[in-house]
Amino acid sequence: MAHDWIIDVLTDLKTFARSNGFASLAEHLDDTQMVAQIEIASHAKGMACGIGTNDAVAGRHTAAVGMR
């Protein structure tokens, strides 16, 4: 797939973070990698779903989550 390179970059960043004692950063990068994998898979299937999708097919998010 055209966007799989980003997973490799995130893996490299996580390795660097863990090797240099940035545990919190490594955990956030784990989450980021999961979001990237979901969105890449969704995009490949032509679906407008994923985490925080914001396009015409899925609709637009106009307010922050949890805000009234």
Biopython code that builds the backbone (N, CA, C, O; Angstrom):
import numpy as np
from Bio.PDB.StructureBuilder import StructureBuilder

atoms = [
    (1, "MET", "N", (0.827, -1.186, 0.000)),
    (1, "MET", "CA", (0.000, 0.000, 0.000)),
    (1, "MET", "C", (0.873, 1.252, 0.000)),
    (1, "MET", "O", (2.015, 1.230, 0.460)),
    (2, "ALA", "N", (0.330, 2.316, -0.511)),
    (2, "ALA", "CA", (1.086, 3.556, -0.658)),
    (2, "ALA", "C", (1.427, 4.227, 0.664)),
    (2, "ALA", "O", (2.404, 4.971, 0.740)),
    (3, "HIS", "N", (0.647, 3.980, 1.699)),
    (3, "HIS", "CA", (0.842, 4.686, 2.966)),
    (3, "HIS", "C", (1.484, 3.833, 4.056)),
    (3, "HIS", "O", (1.611, 4.285, 5.194)),
    (4, "ASP", "N", (1.886, 2.625, 3.733)),
    (4, "ASP", "CA", (2.463, 1.741, 4.756)),
    (4, "ASP", "C", (3.790, 2.241, 5.312)),
    (4, "ASP", "O", (4.190, 1.834, 6.403)),
    (5, "TRP", "N", (4.469, 3.102, 4.593)),
    (5, "TRP", "CA", (5.752, 3.624, 5.055)),
    (5, "TRP", "C", (5.615, 4.322, 6.401)),
    (5, "TRP", "O", (6.549, 4.312, 7.203)),
    (6, "ILE", "N", (4.462, 4.925, 6.654)),
    (6, "ILE", "CA", (4.279, 5.659, 7.907)),
    (6, "ILE", "C", (4.358, 4.716, 9.105)),
    (6, "ILE", "O", (4.807, 5.121, 10.178)),
    (7, "ILE", "N", (3.928, 3.467, 8.938)),
    (7, "ILE", "CA", (4.015, 2.485, 10.023)),
    (7, "ILE", "C", (5.483, 2.218, 10.348)),
    (7, "ILE", "O", (5.850, 2.103, 11.517)),
    (8, "ASP", "N", (6.317, 2.121, 9.324)),
    (8, "ASP", "CA", (7.757, 1.921, 9.540)),
    (8, "ASP", "C", (8.376, 3.107, 10.278)),
    (8, "ASP", "O", (9.203, 2.923, 11.171)),
    (9, "VAL", "N", (7.977, 4.315, 9.909)),
    (9, "VAL", "CA", (8.492, 5.513, 10.573)),
    (9, "VAL", "C", (8.078, 5.526, 12.040)),
    (9, "VAL", "O", (8.898, 5.805, 12.916)),
    (10, "LEU", "N", (6.811, 5.225, 12.311)),
    (10, "LEU", "CA", (6.330, 5.202, 13.697)),
    (10, "LEU", "C", (7.043, 4.122, 14.508)),
    (10, "LEU", "O", (7.347, 4.328, 15.683)),
    (11, "THR", "N", (7.309, 2.976, 13.890)),
    (11, "THR", "CA", (8.050, 1.911, 14.572)),
    (11, "THR", "C", (9.456, 2.379, 14.928)),
    (11, "THR", "O", (9.933, 2.130, 16.035)),
    (12, "ASP", "N", (10.115, 3.049, 14.001)),
    (12, "ASP", "CA", (11.456, 3.585, 14.278)),
    (12, "ASP", "C", (11.419, 4.608, 15.413)),
    (12, "ASP", "O", (12.289, 4.605, 16.284)),
    (13, "LEU", "N", (10.424, 5.471, 15.403)),
    (13, "LEU", "CA", (10.297, 6.471, 16.466)),
    (13, "LEU", "C", (10.055, 5.815, 17.824)),
    (13, "LEU", "O", (10.618, 6.241, 18.833)),
    (14, "LYS", "N", (9.211, 4.770, 17.847)),
    (14, "LYS", "CA", (8.963, 4.048, 19.106)),
    (14, "LYS", "C", (10.239, 3.388, 19.612)),
    (14, "LYS", "O", (10.529, 3.430, 20.807)),
    (15, "THR", "N", (10.999, 2.780, 18.710)),
    (15, "THR", "CA", (12.259, 2.146, 19.100)),
    (15, "THR", "C", (13.210, 3.172, 19.701)),
    (15, "THR", "O", (13.838, 2.917, 20.729)),
    (16, "PHE", "N", (13.314, 4.320, 19.066)),
    (16, "PHE", "CA", (14.167, 5.387, 19.588)),
    (16, "PHE", "C", (13.682, 5.843, 20.962)),
    (16, "PHE", "O", (14.479, 5.999, 21.888)),
    (17, "ALA", "N", (12.379, 6.055, 21.090)),
    (17, "ALA", "CA", (11.817, 6.530, 22.358)),
    (17, "ALA", "C", (12.095, 5.541, 23.484)),
    (17, "ALA", "O", (12.522, 5.937, 24.569)),
    (18, "ARG", "N", (11.857, 4.265, 23.232)),
    (18, "ARG", "CA", (12.092, 3.250, 24.265)),
    (18, "ARG", "C", (13.579, 3.141, 24.617)),
    (18, "ARG", "O", (13.934, 2.987, 25.786)),
    (19, "SER", "N", (14.432, 3.220, 23.616)),
    (19, "SER", "CA", (15.879, 3.098, 23.838)),
    (19, "SER", "C", (16.457, 4.276, 24.610)),
    (19, "SER", "O", (17.524, 4.166, 25.214)),
    (20, "ASN", "N", (15.751, 5.399, 24.589)),
    (20, "ASN", "CA", (16.260, 6.606, 25.220)),
    (20, "ASN", "C", (15.456, 7.034, 26.443)),
    (20, "ASN", "O", (15.572, 8.168, 26.907)),
    (21, "GLY", "N", (14.635, 6.110, 26.962)),
    (21, "GLY", "CA", (13.925, 6.363, 28.208)),
    (21, "GLY", "C", (12.708, 7.256, 28.106)),
    (21, "GLY", "O", (12.273, 7.822, 29.109)),
    (22, "PHE", "N", (12.147, 7.395, 26.914)),
    (22, "PHE", "CA", (10.943, 8.197, 26.732)),
    (22, "PHE", "C", (9.716, 7.285, 26.712)),
    (22, "PHE", "O", (9.081, 7.103, 25.674)),
    (23, "ALA", "N", (9.396, 6.717, 27.869)),
    (23, "ALA", "CA", (8.329, 5.718, 27.964)),
    (23, "ALA", "C", (6.969, 6.287, 27.578)),
    (23, "ALA", "O", (6.203, 5.636, 26.867)),
    (24, "SER", "N", (6.670, 7.480, 28.034)),
    (24, "SER", "CA", (5.374, 8.085, 27.719)),
    (24, "SER", "C", (5.240, 8.337, 26.222)),
    (24, "SER", "O", (4.192, 8.073, 25.633)),
    (25, "LEU", "N", (6.294, 8.844, 25.617)),
    (25, "LEU", "CA", (6.287, 9.067, 24.173)),
    (25, "LEU", "C", (6.081, 7.756, 23.429)),
    (25, "LEU", "O", (5.313, 7.704, 22.468)),
    (26, "ALA", "N", (6.756, 6.702, 23.860)),
    (26, "ALA", "CA", (6.611, 5.392, 23.219)),
    (26, "ALA", "C", (5.172, 4.901, 23.305)),
    (26, "ALA", "O", (4.655, 4.331, 22.345)),
    (27, "GLU", "N", (4.520, 5.116, 24.444)),
    (27, "GLU", "CA", (3.121, 4.707, 24.596)),
    (27, "GLU", "C", (2.219, 5.501, 23.660)),
    (27, "GLU", "O", (1.311, 4.940, 23.047)),
    (28, "HIS", "N", (2.461, 6.790, 23.547)),
    (28, "HIS", "CA", (1.662, 7.614, 22.633)),
    (28, "HIS", "C", (1.888, 7.191, 21.185)),
    (28, "HIS", "O", (0.960, 7.204, 20.376)),
    (29, "LEU", "N", (3.107, 6.821, 20.867)),
    (29, "LEU", "CA", (3.394, 6.356, 19.516)),
    (29, "LEU", "C", (2.719, 5.019, 19.230)),
    (29, "LEU", "O", (2.345, 4.755, 18.087)),
    (30, "ASP", "N", (2.556, 4.167, 20.250)),
    (30, "ASP", "CA", (1.776, 2.932, 20.082)),
    (30, "ASP", "C", (0.353, 3.274, 19.655)),
    (30, "ASP", "O", (-0.187, 2.689, 18.717)),
    (31, "ASP", "N", (-0.244, 4.233, 20.362)),
    (31, "ASP", "CA", (-1.606, 4.663, 20.029)),
    (31, "ASP", "C", (-1.659, 5.261, 18.625)),
    (31, "ASP", "O", (-2.574, 4.979, 17.851)),
    (32, "THR", "N", (-0.679, 6.076, 18.315)),
    (32, "THR", "CA", (-0.618, 6.714, 17.000)),
    (32, "THR", "C", (-0.496, 5.681, 15.894)),
    (32, "THR", "O", (-1.117, 5.814, 14.840)),
    (33, "GLN", "N", (0.308, 4.647, 16.137)),
    (33, "GLN", "CA", (0.468, 3.593, 15.139)),
    (33, "GLN", "C", (-0.849, 2.849, 14.924)),
    (33, "GLN", "O", (-1.189, 2.499, 13.793)),
    (34, "MET", "N", (-1.584, 2.609, 15.996)),
    (34, "MET", "CA", (-2.873, 1.932, 15.870)),
    (34, "MET", "C", (-3.843, 2.779, 15.039)),
    (34, "MET", "O", (-4.530, 2.254, 14.162)),
    (35, "VAL", "N", (-3.897, 4.068, 15.309)),
    (35, "VAL", "CA", (-4.765, 4.964, 14.543)),
    (35, "VAL", "C", (-4.359, 4.944, 13.072)),
    (35, "VAL", "O", (-5.215, 4.868, 12.191)),
    (36, "ALA", "N", (-3.073, 5.011, 12.811)),
    (36, "ALA", "CA", (-2.590, 4.990, 11.430)),
    (36, "ALA", "C", (-2.983, 3.698, 10.720)),
    (36, "ALA", "O", (-3.415, 3.733, 9.568)),
    (37, "GLN", "N", (-2.840, 2.560, 11.394)),
    (37, "GLN", "CA", (-3.203, 1.278, 10.783)),
    (37, "GLN", "C", (-4.691, 1.224, 10.467)),
    (37, "GLN", "O", (-5.082, 0.740, 9.405)),
    (38, "ILE", "N", (-5.519, 1.714, 11.374)),
    (38, "ILE", "CA", (-6.969, 1.716, 11.153)),
    (38, "ILE", "C", (-7.320, 2.610, 9.971)),
    (38, "ILE", "O", (-8.092, 2.215, 9.097)),
    (39, "GLU", "N", (-6.761, 3.803, 9.944)),
    (39, "GLU", "CA", (-7.099, 4.724, 8.865)),
    (39, "GLU", "C", (-6.549, 4.263, 7.522)),
    (39, "GLU", "O", (-7.207, 4.446, 6.498)),
    (40, "ILE", "N", (-5.374, 3.678, 7.502)),
    (40, "ILE", "CA", (-4.828, 3.147, 6.246)),
    (40, "ILE", "C", (-5.721, 2.025, 5.726)),
    (40, "ILE", "O", (-6.036, 1.982, 4.536)),
    (41, "ALA", "N", (-6.129, 1.117, 6.611)),
    (41, "ALA", "CA", (-7.003, 0.014, 6.201)),
    (41, "ALA", "C", (-8.349, 0.537, 5.717)),
    (41, "ALA", "O", (-8.879, 0.049, 4.719)),
    (42, "SER", "N", (-8.902, 1.519, 6.409)),
    (42, "SER", "CA", (-10.180, 2.102, 6.011)),
    (42, "SER", "C", (-10.063, 2.777, 4.652)),
    (42, "SER", "O", (-10.941, 2.636, 3.801)),
    (43, "HIS", "N", (-8.994, 3.495, 4.460)),
    (43, "HIS", "CA", (-8.768, 4.193, 3.198)),
    (43, "HIS", "C", (-8.629, 3.195, 2.056)),
    (43, "HIS", "O", (-9.157, 3.419, 0.967)),
    (44, "ALA", "N", (-7.922, 2.096, 2.297)),
    (44, "ALA", "CA", (-7.709, 1.078, 1.265)),
    (44, "ALA", "C", (-9.015, 0.420, 0.843)),
    (44, "ALA", "O", (-9.164, 0.002, -0.305)),
    (45, "LYS", "N", (-9.953, 0.330, 1.770)),
    (45, "LYS", "CA", (-11.250, -0.281, 1.470)),
    (45, "LYS", "C", (-12.243, 0.740, 0.933)),
    (45, "LYS", "O", (-13.393, 0.399, 0.659)),
    (46, "GLY", "N", (-11.812, 1.989, 0.780)),
    (46, "GLY", "CA", (-12.705, 3.023, 0.272)),
    (46, "GLY", "C", (-13.721, 3.480, 1.292)),
    (46, "GLY", "O", (-14.741, 4.074, 0.947)),
    (47, "MET", "N", (-13.440, 3.202, 2.534)),
    (47, "MET", "CA", (-14.367, 3.569, 3.600)),
    (47, "MET", "C", (-13.928, 4.901, 4.200)),
    (47, "MET", "O", (-12.737, 5.201, 4.281)),
    (48, "ALA", "N", (-14.897, 5.679, 4.611)),
    (48, "ALA", "CA", (-14.587, 6.949, 5.268)),
    (48, "ALA", "C", (-14.780, 6.790, 6.759)),
    (48, "ALA", "O", (-15.389, 7.635, 7.415)),
    (49, "CYS", "N", (-14.264, 5.713, 7.279)),
    (49, "CYS", "CA", (-14.348, 5.541, 8.720)),
    (49, "CYS", "C", (-12.944, 5.322, 9.229)),
    (49, "CYS", "O", (-12.059, 4.858, 8.510)),
    (50, "GLY", "N", (-12.774, 5.652, 10.429)),
    (50, "GLY", "CA", (-11.475, 5.563, 11.055)),
    (50, "GLY", "C", (-11.582, 6.317, 12.348)),
    (50, "GLY", "O", (-12.684, 6.526, 12.855)),
    (51, "ILE", "N", (-10.507, 6.715, 12.872)),
    (51, "ILE", "CA", (-10.505, 7.470, 14.109)),
    (51, "ILE", "C", (-10.518, 8.944, 13.747)),
    (51, "ILE", "O", (-9.601, 9.432, 13.085)),
    (52, "GLY", "N", (-11.556, 9.658, 14.178)),
    (52, "GLY", "CA", (-11.608, 11.095, 13.950)),
    (52, "GLY", "C", (-11.750, 11.485, 12.493)),
    (52, "GLY", "O", (-11.196, 12.502, 12.073)),
    (53, "THR", "N", (-12.474, 10.706, 11.719)),
    (53, "THR", "CA", (-12.664, 11.015, 10.310)),
    (53, "THR", "C", (-13.373, 12.346, 10.168)),
    (53, "THR", "O", (-14.319, 12.642, 10.898)),
    (54, "ASN", "N", (-12.913, 13.134, 9.234)),
    (54, "ASN", "CA", (-13.497, 14.442, 9.021)),
    (54, "ASN", "C", (-13.531, 14.711, 7.526)),
    (54, "ASN", "O", (-12.696, 15.447, 7.001)),
    (55, "ASP", "N", (-14.507, 14.108, 6.836)),
    (55, "ASP", "CA", (-14.637, 14.376, 5.417)),
    (55, "ASP", "C", (-16.104, 14.352, 5.019)),
    (55, "ASP", "O", (-16.972, 14.061, 5.843)),
    (56, "ALA", "N", (-16.375, 14.650, 3.786)),
    (56, "ALA", "CA", (-17.748, 14.800, 3.330)),
    (56, "ALA", "C", (-18.544, 13.509, 3.417)),
    (56, "ALA", "O", (-19.752, 13.553, 3.650)),
    (57, "VAL", "N", (-17.903, 12.364, 3.237)),
    (57, "VAL", "CA", (-18.614, 11.090, 3.272)),
    (57, "VAL", "C", (-19.062, 10.745, 4.686)),
    (57, "VAL", "O", (-20.191, 10.300, 4.893)),
    (58, "ALA", "N", (-18.187, 10.947, 5.645)),
    (58, "ALA", "CA", (-18.491, 10.563, 7.020)),
    (58, "ALA", "C", (-19.163, 11.674, 7.808)),
    (58, "ALA", "O", (-19.678, 11.427, 8.898)),
    (59, "GLY", "N", (-19.169, 12.883, 7.287)),
    (59, "GLY", "CA", (-19.722, 14.010, 8.019)),
    (59, "GLY", "C", (-18.621, 14.788, 8.692)),
    (59, "GLY", "O", (-17.479, 14.338, 8.781)),
    (60, "ARG", "N", (-18.974, 15.932, 9.151)),
    (60, "ARG", "CA", (-17.970, 16.794, 9.775)),
    (60, "ARG", "C", (-18.192, 16.879, 11.267)),
    (60, "ARG", "O", (-19.326, 16.926, 11.743)),
    (61, "HIS", "N", (-17.091, 16.899, 11.999)),
    (61, "HIS", "CA", (-17.133, 17.112, 13.442)),
    (61, "HIS", "C", (-17.090, 18.614, 13.666)),
    (61, "HIS", "O", (-16.126, 19.273, 13.277)),
    (62, "THR", "N", (-18.124, 19.158, 14.288)),
    (62, "THR", "CA", (-18.174, 20.605, 14.448)),
    (62, "THR", "C", (-17.875, 21.049, 15.863)),
    (62, "THR", "O", (-17.709, 22.244, 16.106)),
    (63, "ALA", "N", (-17.802, 20.126, 16.800)),
    (63, "ALA", "CA", (-17.513, 20.503, 18.187)),
    (63, "ALA", "C", (-16.596, 19.458, 18.805)),
    (63, "ALA", "O", (-16.524, 18.318, 18.346)),
    (64, "ALA", "N", (-15.918, 19.860, 19.828)),
    (64, "ALA", "CA", (-15.040, 18.931, 20.533)),
    (64, "ALA", "C", (-15.867, 17.890, 21.271)),
    (64, "ALA", "O", (-16.972, 18.178, 21.731)),
    (65, "VAL", "N", (-15.343, 16.707, 21.381)),
    (65, "VAL", "CA", (-16.019, 15.634, 22.090)),
    (65, "VAL", "C", (-16.144, 16.009, 23.557)),
    (65, "VAL", "O", (-15.181, 16.464, 24.174)),
    (66, "GLY", "N", (-17.322, 15.819, 24.107)),
    (66, "GLY", "CA", (-17.545, 16.081, 25.523)),
    (66, "GLY", "C", (-17.860, 17.529, 25.844)),
    (66, "GLY", "O", (-18.086, 17.865, 27.007)),
    (67, "MET", "N", (-17.879, 18.387, 24.849)),
    (67, "MET", "CA", (-18.178, 19.798, 25.078)),
    (67, "MET", "C", (-19.654, 20.051, 24.810)),
    (67, "MET", "O", (-20.239, 19.453, 23.907)),
    (68, "ARG", "N", (-20.235, 20.913, 25.572)),
    (68, "ARG", "CA", (-21.639, 21.296, 25.352)),
    (68, "ARG", "C", (-21.748, 22.773, 25.170)),
    (68, "ARG", "O", (-22.847, 23.291, 24.974)),
]
sb = StructureBuilder()
sb.init_structure("model")
sb.init_model(0)
sb.init_chain("A")
sb.init_seg("    ")
for serial, (resi, resn, name, xyz) in enumerate(atoms, 1):
    if name == "N":
        sb.init_residue(resn, " ", resi, " ")
    sb.init_atom(name, np.array(xyz, "f"), 0.0, 1.0, " ", f" {name:<3s}", serial, name[0])
structure = sb.get_structure()
